[in-house]
Amino acid sequence: MVFSNSLPAQVEEDVFVPRIYHPDMRILMIFSPDSASDLYSRQLNELSIHISGVKDRDLVAYSFFPTTGINPDNERINQANVEKLRRQFDVQEKEFKVILIGKDGTLKHTEEGFLSTDVLFPIIDAMPMRRQEMRNR
């Protein structure tokens, strides 16, 4: 498990950036070798079971496979953009990795494997913006 609070998600201008499409959301990028992966199914199930906590934390999930991706609206992301993100975040095609990007656009957490909401939610809840959101509610 690798955790960083301050590492910026540096982006080349021509790289597809999920944050552009969901600027007020936290982004969970799920990289999987394929959509039939047990880890991928388990990850989606975990998010689905805890959907109220996902929504409360303004979290959206993107899925990326070797040749395509799927955005939160279930629309396809092309292979060129998936490859650029894989290079940017150093994710191999056969690797399962979950990456959390905060509302400020910085990398907040990288998990090489399944990321439970028992781990994910406290990471988000410790973020300054999230603490502010909880105080304002």
N, C-alpha and C positions, 0 to 999 in steps of 0.2 A: 504494500500500500504506500503510495506516494502522495503527500499533501503539500500544497503550496498556497499561501494566501496572497502572494504578491507577484507571481510570475505572469507577466502580461501575455495574452494570446496574440502574439505578433502575426500580422496577416499581410500577405502581398495584396496589392490592389486588385488583381484579377482573380483572387481566390474567392470561391463561394463562401459566404460567412452566414451561418444560421442566424446570428444576432441581428443582422440587417433586417431579416424578415420578422423577427420577434424581439424588438428592441427593449421592451419592458418586461422581458421574461428571463428566467434562468434557463439555460440550455443544457440538456443532458444528451450527449452524443454517444450512441451505442454502436460500437464497431464489432461486427460479427463475421466469422468466416462464411456463414450462410444463414438464411432465414429459418432453416430447419434445425439449427443448433440447439441443443438442450439448454445451454447457458442463455441463449437469446430468448427462448420461450420462457425460461424461469425469470429472466429480467423483466420482460413485458408483463408477466403474471404478477410479479411483485409490485410493479407500478399500478397495475389495474386494481389489485386488492386494496391498495392504499391511495386510491384516486382522490379522496377528499384532502389528504395531506399534500398530494402532488399539486392539486389546484390551489390550495391555501398558500403554497410556497411559490406560486407563479412559475411553475416548472413545465417545460415542454420537452418532448423527446424526439430526437432524430435518429433514424437507424441507417447504418451504412454497411454495405456488403462489398465484396471485391469489384463488382461491375456496376452497381447501382446503389441508390439510397432512397429513403422514404422520409418525407417531412411530416410534421404533426397533422397536416391536413390529408395525409395519405397520398400525396402527389410524389411522382418520381423525381429523383435527383440524378443527373447524368453522371456517367463514369468519369469524365474529366474532372468534375468537381469533387467527386469522391476520392479520386487519386490525389488531388491537391491537398485535401484535408488529411489523408493518410500520411502524406509526406510531412505536412505541417506539424502533426501531432505524433509522428514517428510510430505509426501503427502498421504492422505487417498484415498481409491479406489473410493469413490463417490464425491471426490473433484475435482474442475477444478482449475488448477494452471499453471501459465506460469513463467518459470525461465530462466533468461539470464545469460550465462556464457561468460566471456570475452576471448579474445585471450590469455590472460595470465593465463587462467585456473581458475580464481576466480569468485565467485558468484557476479554478478553486480546488479541484481534486481529480486525480487519475487513479482508476482502479483496474488492475489487470486481472479481470475475472468478474464474477457476480458482485453487484453492489446492492446490499440490502438497504431498505429504508431505515432500519435501525442504525445504520452508519450514515446514510445520506442525509436524513432529516436533521440530525444534530449538527452536521457540517454546515448546512444551510442556515439553521437557526442561530449559529454562532456568528454569522456574517453581519457586519454593521448595518447594511441596508435592511436586512431581515429583522434585526432587533428594533430598528426604527419603525418598520411596518407593524410589528407586534405592539409597540407602544402606542401607535396611532389608531389602533383598532379598538 
